[in-house]
């Protein structure tokens, strides 16, 4: 964590808390926002100064706020107040100023002060602190004249005056604490980021200094140093305030050439996983591609040695240094000088800045000192940018997870609604379908049978519609999965849709190329028909997204414990708003032919297959859908019985709270030759079972007071071997294993047909025969 951020958090806690609370208030309210802000600052202070702890603490806070409804943009701005406080909280002098200028001043030998227009000492270096005999904290903020003897104050006051016409470049002064010690004071104007004043240098032995013929040269040198210092400060300020790593690195390379005056500059970053130094940016006039392709091991070349030992180095005869290496495909240089400085943070090497001058232009120690100070500022900027990039990636992943949770919540809500609607419709359809089939069974009139068949088909269609609603909302649990080769399913879909992406495209006068690369070698468990529906929908969507032609890539591969299927097109793409709605029911971008259900249904199917659905898209670039399914075949569930021949006569108890459904099921059982007794409601069913002997019990699930689960438990408590058939409008939503755990042997969904009842009776009779044989 940059030192100025630590100091800023500690010194300006109340102002930071107010700034954070302002971002939280629209979502949490003023009172709650203040509490959240104070709690976060308490956690951050405990985490200081460890950067990673601070970042993790901030990330946890953002994740909690977003989960409780705070927009991600506001959460980001609230955390930005902590990472970049100067952007959100005004201050007379930016906190970065001290942290940037102080090390630069400390690197200059002798006593140096920064005095502002009010004649107060804004900053002092180590040399000044030693001269005054006080720590810098006791000097900064005081008036420059207070440290001088009385007879020197008027002269010094004229030297540090805002009116440059009366100002003195040079002045003789004495210290109040050491009146016998005369100094030569020289000053140079300074202005940066709202801080204006003078750099004041104090030298001993003024007589010798003035008599020295090189004094004018010395002053010119000071002026040059001041210009470098101001330029370096400007660059460092820009770096510290940038969070884009590419921008930071490009700024480093460009400004190094300006400040240090080099012909070339390359910034290498260390890839710790590979142990290689890789060029991140390069400022050169020639051979850019060759330089960017250069990768160095630690200890390889002069740059690699600097990265290894962490010490800057000047080599003014680079071509004759045995450690020097020649970049492949570049000509040798006859005369060159090389300077390398490490980029370090907490004694850890991040990379190296490598600078080069051609001809007889040598680097000197002063260049190395300046470059080292510059590298220190760059290291902080690089670390900040990396942390920001990590946090941004975490935000993106969190946002993606949030979108998936929101989508899942939408479909779950629809699922609950669909479940209730399905139950009620299935009860109505059960009575209609059962009665219609009974009438058909007992009628010989052709016209009446024709009309009854119309009613029967309408009931069956209604049942199919209810099942589709359940499929759409992912509430069905009756899938019969089989072991599938996803490559075969994909090839079948591509052949099925060929008329759309080949013939249809040609009719429009465009061309769509389909690139197929199927490498998945492991099977998946699934329903081939449903997956074909999903894949077909994605292929046709891709074709629609390329009205002027393009390329569709379809590939599959194994990815760990998953099989991954990807559809990528280079069509019109989607913006972020559209991308966030594509799985919403009834949302469509197709003006005429779209229903808005295709991707919603596909999402439900993929989820039922325990898969994951990902989408990436950019306008005018294209769209990529990625589906991941668990690898492995389907479990063998056996083949349910369905014999032929006459049914044995069984004693059946039918329990339901809906009289029409109760009556029609009883009549269907009688029509199939069974002996039937009925009970209206669950309590009556248990009492009836207690008073007579039965071979099988049919019970509804959703009944008031005593439901079907309780009826099953009551039956099994009296006679564990009696089969219990659960008849319910939620039939497709029940898992077979869960039903069996509660004493249910078979589930018969509503609406049921006479063939459904016959199938269950045969299963019951077969299980009874198996028990008898055992």
C-alpha positions, 0 to 999 in steps of 0.5 A: 500500500503506498505510504501516502494512502496509509497516512491519508487513511490515518490522518483524514478518517472522518473525511474519508468516512463521509466520502464513502458514506455519500456513495452508499447513502442512495442504497442504504440510507444516510444512517446505515451508510455512515455505519457501513463506512465506519465499520469498513474503516475500522477493518482497514485500519486493522489491515494496514499497512499490508497491501494484500490484507487491505485489498482483500478487506475492500473486496469483501466489503464490495461483495457484501454491498453488492449482495445487499443491492448496492450498484456495482458502479457505486461500490467501485466509486466508494472503494476508489475513495480509499485507493485514490483519495485525492480524486474524491477529497479536496486538500490544499496539497495532494498527499502524493506530493510529499511522498514524491518530492521528499525522496528526490530532495533527500537524494540531493547532497547538502541542505535543501528547503522548499519554501512557499510564498508565505515563507513557510518551510514546506519540505526539508531534506536530510542535509537541512535537518542535520544543519538545523539539528532538528528532525524534519517534522520539527522544521516543516511548517515553521517559518524560514526566517525563524531559523535565522539570526536577526541580522539575516532575516531582512536579507533572507526575506528579500530573497524569498519574496513573491516579487521576483524583481526584488528577490536575491539569487544569492544571500549571506545568512546566519543561523539563530542557533549558530550565529558564528556560522555563515552560509550562502543561500541560493534559491530557484523558483518552483511551481507544481500542482498548486504548490509554489515557492522556492528551492533554497540551498544553504552552503557553508563557506560563502566567501570561497563559494563566491570566489569560485569561478565555477559558481555560475556553472554551479547555479546553472547545474542547480537550474538543470537539476531543478528542471529534472526534479520538476519533470520527474515530479510531474511524471511521478504524479501522473504515474501514481494517479494511473491505474491502467497498467498499459498506460503506466508502462507506456508513460514510464518508457516515454518519460524516461527517454525525456528525463534521463535523455536516452535513445532507447528505453525498454521496460521488462516485467518479471513473470515469476511463474516462468522466471523470465523477464518479458518486455512490456513496452519499448521506446525505440526508433528501430527493431521494435518487434525484435526487442519485444520478442526478447525474453531473458532468464534471471541472470541472463545479460546485464538486464538479467543480472540487475533483476537477479541482484536488485542493484542498478548498474551503468555499463559505458562500454556495453558492446565489450562487456562479457555479459552483454547479449545481442538481440536476435535479428538486430545488428551489433552496435559499435559504441553504446552505453547501457544503464539498468535499474530494477523496479522493486516493491518491498525488496521484491523485483518486479522488473527492470528499466533498461536504457541505452545511449548511442555514441560517446554519450555516457551515463554518470552516477547522477543519471543512475541516482535519478533513474533509481528514484524514478524507478521507485515511483514507477514500482509503486505505480506498477504495483497499484495498477496490478492490484487494480487489475486483480480487483477489477477481475474480481469485480468482473467475476463477481458481476458475472456470478451476480448475473447468474444468481439473478437469472437463477432467481428469476427462473426459480420464481417462475418455477414456483408459479409454474408449479402451482399453475401446473398442479391446478391445470393437471387436476382439471385435465385429469378429470377431463381426460379420464372421463373422455377416455371412459366414454370412448371405451364405452361408446360405439357411435362413430360421430360421438367417438369423433367428437370425444377424440377431439376433446381427448386430443385437446386434453392431451395438448393441454397436458403437453403445454403444462409440461413445456411450462415445467421444462421452461422453468426447470421444475421437471425431475423426470428426465431419463438421461442416457449416455451421449456422444456430444460430437454426434449430437452436434454433427446431427444438429449441423446437418439439420440446420444446413438449409439455414446456414448454407442454402438459406444464406446463398438465397440471401446472396451471402456466405456463411462458413461453418468451421467444425472442430470436435475434440471431446473424447468423453461422453455426457449424461443427457437427453439427446432431444433436449440438447439438440433443441439447445444446439439448434437454437444457438446455431440459428441465432448465430445465422440470424446474427450474420445478415451479411455473412460471416463465420460460425465456429463450433467446437467441443473439447474435454476441460478437466471434469467437464465437456465444453461446447463452444459456438462462436460467430463474428456477427453483429454482437450484443451490447452489455444491456442486451447481453444481460437480458438474453435469458429473460423470458419473452425478451427478443431482438427479432422484431417479427419471428422471435418469441423470446423463449428460445434461450430461456428454454435452453438455459433451463435445459442446460441447468437440468443437465447440471451444466453451465451457460456462459456468453461473451459478446461485443457489438460489431465483433461477435458472440460466443456461447460456451456450455459446460457439462459434467463428463461421464455417462448416465447411470443404468436406471433399468427398464420399467415393466410393461407386460401384456395380457389380462390384469389381475384383480386387485383391491385398490383404495383411492384417496383424493380431496378433489371429487371429480378426480377421485371419481374418474380414477375410481371409474378407470380402475373399475373399467380395468377390472379392479375392486375399488374403494374411495376415500375423500381426503387423507384422514378418511383414507388412513381410516379406511385403510385401517378398516379393510384389506387392500393390495394397492393404495392410490393417493393424491399428494396435495390435500389439506390437513393430511397430505399424500406423504402422510397417507403413505407413512400411515399405510406403511406403518400398518403394512410395509409391503402394500404398494403406494402410488402417489397421484399428483399434479406435481408429478414431473417435479418430484424426484423418484428417490425422494418419493421412495424415501417417504414410502411411495413406490410409484408416482403417476403424474396428472393428467393420467390416461387409462394407459397410465393407470394400466401401466402402474397396475402392471408394475404393482402386480409384477412386484407382488409376483416377485415378492411371492416368488421370493 
